[in-house]
Amino acid sequence: MDHLAERFQDATREEQVQIVNIGLQCWDILHSELQKVQELDSTKLIEKWKEEGKKEGKREGEKEMRRLIREKEDRLEDLESQRLSLERKLERAVSEKQKEIDELEKRWQRESEREKEVISKEAALAERAQNMKSIKEYEIQIAQLQAKEDWQRAYNDTQKELEKLRSQMETKVQSSYEIGQEGEEESEAMLRKIPEWDCEKVSKEKHKGDFRMVSRTKKTFILDSKKYKDNVQKKERDKLISDVDGDATVSGGIMISLNSNISTKENCQIETTPGKKPICYLNFVGMAIDAKIAYLSSTLKFLEQYVGTNDEREKSELLDRMREAHRRIGELKHDTENIRNKAKEVYESLKINATKIQTIMDFILQDPSVDEKEPAKAPRQKKVKNTLPSPTLSV
């Protein structure tokens, strides 16, 4: 037993029996195959070997092909993984760049807003400086009114204004209806001068306001005109709001006060009705006719743009621009008030010297044929009442 393998010797009895049986089976198979080979001649043996070689070559070729296919598939999987990785990196890079672009755009907008504010302030300062310069030039011109023609013209204008004031004082107090009619006529005269808008007077119709303004885009607005001595009260505003919401063909409304303020409302203030329609309140106190027409035209155009868009952001921007315009108009009125005060000071100085002015006028207008040898008589001084009209400047 010592010549047997160590593993065989270490095996159990049953395992040794199985090993012997397997060995005998292999021996029988090998012997059978050897017997078959011995029975074949060399030619058949070669053919058989060739056949076996071809089969083996084919199997090896198929194995190699499968191996190559697996390698290609693995390579394609690696490339696909790399492509997905690159796409993710590209998406991250694009996202980061877009964030940078958004940040740059926000920064540009902030800088642009700051530049606009600076430009607006510079323009306001330049305008104020120009107004102050105009005031000084006006004062110089007043001081230089020493020539005969200038004084004669000033005297004649003063007499005309005096007659005008006297005529106004003699006029009887008008009824509220007549004042209303007068206000409507004044408003209609202004509205007829606004281009690209059709004006229809509807004051005699109930719940229609005083006028209907229709644009070329067929947007309709109710306009209510008031000429009160006292402030326009809330009930008048409520009536306009009710008229605007009660008419489906109307997009909004405007209330004009010609002689007084509108109670609880700022000039050019805009509010929306319960029906989401805009109402604008305008105060024309102290404004010149051209300024009133320009104000009306701009307000109508603004309301047309406002109701013509459904973009809340655009509406907000329009309201901001309207508030900015109102602020600038307020500054202009303030500056104009300063000019009016300056002019009043000049007027007061002229009024104090009215007696001297009259003496100069008498000297200019005296008869030149008077004998020069006669002792010159002092020109008779006429009493001049302090009835010179107060200067007014309007915006």
Steps between C-alpha positions, in 0.01 A plus 500: 500500500799728539522554123156651492445876522481654844163657430364153406639352818341780710157444340232284666416157382193613309693786334776258398239271338352792306846615385580145378169475312555838333854396404376175348233686300764742365723208418223329307423817304867559421544140395193518277621819334846351453345195341308720258817688407689181438228377267522817285763539231725806487290681235179467699686592813631818338153587372357443843769716658429772242131480579570514867741789439240691300240446769747605763603802290139594451438472873807708573392756235157522654657541844726776365205667328297488822797641687541784250125572512514514880797735482314723253189499718710585806667779302161633388375492858809695611447754222130534590594553863755764397238669278248516785768634732596767246133594450455545875815712516376705203160552665667614822727737303203641305304546824792681664549722195127582492518599867796724422308656208192558722717659767669725243161602360370586850816699571463683167138583580594635844779712350264619226241605760766687696615676181138597421460648848824695463396629154154594632652691794747676273218598263293633793797701628571637152133595457498669840819691415342610172190622685712697746689651208168596338389665825816709519465600134140599567605712797765671284244572228258648754776718642588625149145616414594868476429583138184689407347221289550235767342716771213600270428135418516401868262785587252401227512131597437595861194704400366209294543260788334751731198526269485123475499459879234770534286322242539169681396656831186642341397164357208339685548176690428213267275212594649154561342380175659780302837429664460133411418590141800729490723222633366256240561749220853566624572126521342431160716770338809324636384147410423600140866601459634153591589314180420132433204504745129544426315712757126458560311722745256287701435721806123494441488119516476326836792295632722597206723774649558821306703369204589171332850484351557226239848417368590362158538159666134530612586540869232713672545711814246707696616852588329700776578875527454701822528878552440542873620769737545240775661158481328228296339265754494120526143463372607643161786247483265216597260605223777488239614156624141371478459642146827338384419156644139520382596534132660188346622702199712728720863413587558767770438859605654841571383769743614860430480776760554840338496733804551289813654186643340155502435393859745234638663459156839613377535656157531227233421227754370175349272247667309197373126450529338183644476395134883532463475809275745793545384846617739800478450826696639822347527842668540794257525779757752765389582329168515668159267377224782337298622316808145376572462365146840329516413353841166365370656355185776323693252361755275359226796337325618355832157353581475357147834323547404389852173330399658368179732257682433198721862486624496602868871580489449738207206665682718547808774659287244735340376607844858561616568718194173691563600564864845618387341738248269633772801552730682699233191709430477569874861620500428718198198654674711559809767674293230700323361605838846630587503695172153636583622615840800672342273672249272607784797657677585692182135603469495626857811708433331647191184574699702686763649717226166555323502873587844548351398308188195729459723809535729369226200428275363853552838643409516289182145589394511875573439754215836587333363846387511639852719813512840399619537844669209434730610363828463129488217384715533184690291235326179429678513169671194286466390265766551146387295240677661168579283320250769354280417138421708244679727315258411137444705224347339176399626158422 
